[in-house]
């Protein structure tokens, strides 16, 4: 089959071929006993010309993994090492996922479709290569919420229930299974660079640097390629860290094998939204030292990017790489100001006043313990929009914030119906459980459908 008649705008690619010989292994998807379509993201599919597929075609490609015409003829499991909670691990790689296809989006960017729960690979070790249905539902909620809050994230493209009974230590078992497909701009992790450096594969490392510069940053190779790549990754990941803080999001597992070279957030396991501005809030029960706590995420991501620079020491001067890494802190500070002002819905003034405003805002949130989502909802556009019947904003810290907001103008019209509601859209762990319960008990997906619609309405309101 040379084309998909129902998808005339689909533009297949397979640029990964340029580096696949050292970056990945061809694999075969699991043959699942069933394939029940549970979620298809037509909003995302429209951006790559696949929204016109009917459900049968969708299941064939994203449940049975029939190759998309013109794209990869066989899935690829990527090879990588990584620091996991600061401990180097050479025995990892795509253990329950693979790169399934590449294509161009409407902006002309190369996009990847990658999987989670698609079966065992050479890197599965003792794992079964599967994903629980609950894990897939959690990833839908995480990615939809992050996208609405302006975070550059992979998007949950498809979830198909696969009819297997899985046993897990952290869920009531046996539990239902699924295969998930993600859409993202990139699929290559810092850990792939670490692997090549650890194995002394310098020529392959040069090729991977050139590939990353070309595909993700639109630049050509050259004598300073490694340093330029680090600068780009510093800028993108600093913005990612800042966007987490503005969103109140805790990723949970910011290992170097979970940091995408494109700067997109992805790979959602034990994520959480922190209800209040609590720097020590963690998402993973096993993060007992708080290494990836809410307030330490920028530190963690910066540390991971340092590992990228370390892996490129054979390709560039140490001083030049150090200078590139030193750009993280100022990039993060600038991105944090921009991200917080965006979520607050005010126009930046481009002065020291912006920094003072963000400082006053975070001080007020930390001291008052006001719910983060509630605050941004109530103060959208830079002014308190409703009567403070509960006295939430009577504390002295909010007086300082009000003064800091003087002279700011809203960037949002606040005419979207979302702003007329009585409560913000949020995504805390109790609601995740409340959405999952009817699915588990009686196969009722209505709460998930309603929540996705509510999240997207919030996203439209924030976009103005």
Buried (B, 14 or more C-beta within 10 A) or exposed (E): EEEBEEBEBBBBBBBBEBBBEBBBBEBEBBEBEEBBBBBBBEBBBBBBBBBBBEEEBBBBBBBBBEBBBBBBEEBBBBBBBBBBBEEEBEEBBBBBBBBBBBBBBEEEBBBBBBBBBBBBBEBBEEEBBBBBBBBBBBBBBBBBBBBBBBBBBBBBBBBBBBEBEBEBEEBEEEBBBBBBBBBBBBBBBBBBBBBBBEBEBEEBBBBBBBBBBBBBBEBEBEEBBBBBBBBBBBBBBBBBBBBBBBBBBBBBBBBBBBBBBBBBBBBBBBBBBBBBBBBEBBBBEEBEEBBBBBBBBBBBBBBBBBBBBBBBEEBBEEEBBEEBBEBBEEBBBBBBBBBBBBBBBBBBEEEEBBBBBBBBBBBBBBBBEBBBBBBBBBBBBBBBEEEEEEEBBEBEBBEBBBEBBEEBEBBBEBEBEBBEBEEBBBBBEEBBEEBBEBBBEEEEBEBBEEBBEBBBBBBEBBEE
